[in-house]
């Protein structure tokens, strides 16, 4: 019984002391500090470039016939989709939704920003974490806004 209660208190104490730790992206993932204006300008330029790329893209549709598992032919008519299902239009909509100017998390980071703070972008190694922005004040992480997860 005594051993069980000791284990209980050790577990309870360890959760109190370690459970409140926030895990921030390691400094090795951080880029150089940038101003909010620079980040927003770069993001807007990226969005415009991507949208123009998709607007100028052509969607070549080829009808195809494939066979089902049972060997029956299944014809896919590529012109049967509705205009709003057009993959190019969907891609432009996705890019529009990724603009920082429309993101609540970015607005929150900006509202916490004070003169002298640093805003840094970060990116995890491929397939191992997130991508986003960190607000740093006096060397301490104040806020993390993750824009995507790899």
N, C-alpha and C positions, 0 to 999 in steps of 0.2 A: 504494500500500500504506500509506504513511504517513497519507494522508487517511482511509482506512478505519479505521485503528486509533484515530485522533483521534475520529472519529465514535462508535466503539464506547465509548471512555472517557467521552465527553460523555453518551451515552445511559445508561451504567451509573451515572454520578454523579447524573444528574438523577433516575433512578428511586430511588436511595438517599435523596436529599434530599426528593423530593416524594412518593414512594410510601408513606411512613409517615404522611402527613397524614391525619387523620380529618376527614371533612367533617361538621360539626355543623349543625343547623338555624340559620340566621342569627337574630340577636337581634331583628330586626324581626318574627319569627314568634312570639316568646315572650310569654306572658302574665305577669301579676304573680305573685310567689311565693305559694305556698300551703303549708299544713302537710299532711303525709301524711294526718292524720285528716280534714281538710277535703275532700281529694280523694276519699278512700274513702267519706266520707259522701255527697258529691255523686254519685259513681258508683252507690252503692247506691240512692239515691233515684231516679236515672234508670232503673236496671234495674227497680225495683218499678213505677214509672210505666209503662214500656213493657210489662211483663208484664201489668199490669192492663188496659192498652189492648187487648192481644191477647186476653185472657181474655173481655173484654166485647164483642169484635168478633164479627160473624156472618159466616159464609162462605156467600154466596149462590151457589149452583151452578146453572147453566143448561146443560141439554143442548144441544149444537150439532151441526149437520151441516156439515162442510166438504167441499170437493171436492179430490181429489188432483190432482197435475199432469196426470194422464191423464184427469181429469174424472170419476173414479169417486167416489161418495159415501163419506165416512168419518165414521162417527158417533162422537162423543166423549161417552161416558156419564160425567158428572161425579160420579156416585155410585159409580163402580167402584173408586175408590182406597181403599186400606186406611186404617184409623185413624191409623197412624203416618206416613202420607204427607200427612196433613192440613196444609195450608200454615200454619194458625194454630199448630198444635203445633210445627211446624218452626221458626217464627219465635220462639216462646218458648224453644226449645232453643238457638237462636242467641244470643238475648239472655243466657241463663244462662251461655253460654260466654264472653261478653264481660265478665263481672264481673271487676274488678281483683283481687278476693280469690282468684280461681282462676287468675290469670295468673302464669306462672313469671317473666316479665320484670319484672313489678311486684314480686314477692318479691325478685328480685335487686337492684332499685333500693333497696328498703327495707333490705336487708342492708348495702348500701354507705353508707347514710345515717349521718351523724354530727351531733352537736349543732352548730348554726351553719350547716349546709348549707341550700341553697334547693332546693325542688322547684318547677318551673315546667311548665305545660302549653304545648304549642306546636301550631300548625296552619299548614301551608303554604297559600298561595293555592289556590283550587279547581283541581283537576286538575294540580297541579304538584309534589306531594310528600306527605310523611307528616303524621301526627297522633300526638301522644304526650306523653311527659314527659321532662324533662331534670333531672338532678341536678347542681347547681352548688355548688362549694366554693371559696371565696375568689376568685370571679370566673372560675374555670376549670370547664369542663364535665368532669364525672367519668363520667357514664353517660347514655346516651340509650335510652329504652324507647319504641319506635315501636309504637303500638297498631293503626294502620291506615295504608294507603297510598291516596291519592286517585287 
